[in-house]
C-alpha cells in the first residue's frame, strides 16, 4: 500500500468528506468509506461499551457489530449525520447509547418471557439501565489518546526520515516518558552524554524544537477532521481538557 494511502487509513482527510461519500450511495465507495470511518472510532466505541456494560472486549465487539448492522447499515445512520449539529463523534456516541438502552430493554423483556411460559422475576434493583455518572468520559478519553498517539507517530516518523532520532530521544526522556510512564524527566546532563550533545543548552533547544513539532503535528491531525481554524483551536483545547481529566495517556 502506498505511503499516502497508509496515512489516509490512519486518519482520513476529513470525517465529513467520508460522510458525503456514504451519502452518494456508490456501493464500493460507501463500503470503503464506512470501513475507514468506523475503523477510526472503533477503539473509543469499544472502550465505551466495555465501561458502560461491564463486558469483555469480545462481548463489546459483538455489541458494536450489532450496532453497525442494525443502526448504521440498516438505518443509514451515517448518511443522516449533520455537520451543523455538532461533532461527528458526539453524534455517533449518542446513537450507540440509544442502541445500548434498547438492547438492555430487549434483554430484560426476554428474561421476563424466556419462551417456555415461565416468568423469570427481575431484581427491582437491577442496575442495567442505570449508567455511571460519566460513561462518555471513557469514549472521549480514548478518542483523545488516539489523536495524540497519531500526532506522536508522525513526529517520530519525521525524526526517523530526517535522521534526527536524538531529537525524538530527548522528547521521550524529558516529555513523553514522564507523561506516559510516570517517571522523572532525565537530567539535561544525562541527555548530553547519551546523545553526544555539546551542552545542556543544546538539549534544551532540541526539546523546544520537539515540542513545536508535536504542536504542529497535533494541529495537522485535528485539521484533518475539523472544518475550520476556529474548530481546530476549539478541538485542541477540548483534547487538552479531556486528557487532563482522564489522567496519563
Buried (B, 14 or more C-beta within 10 A) or exposed (E): EEEEEEBBEBBBEBBBEBBEBBBEEEEEEBEBBBEBBBEBBBBBBBBBBBBBBEBEEEEBBEBBEEBBEBBBEEEEBBBEBEBEEEBBBEBBBEBBBEBBEEBBEEEEEEBEEEEEEEEEEEEEEEEBEEBEEEBBBBBBBBBBBBBBBBBBBBBBBBBEEEEBEBBBBBBBBBBBBBEEEEEEBBEBEEBBEBBEBEEBEBBBEBBEBBBEBBEBBBBBBBBBBBBEEEBBEBBBEBBEEBBEEBEEB
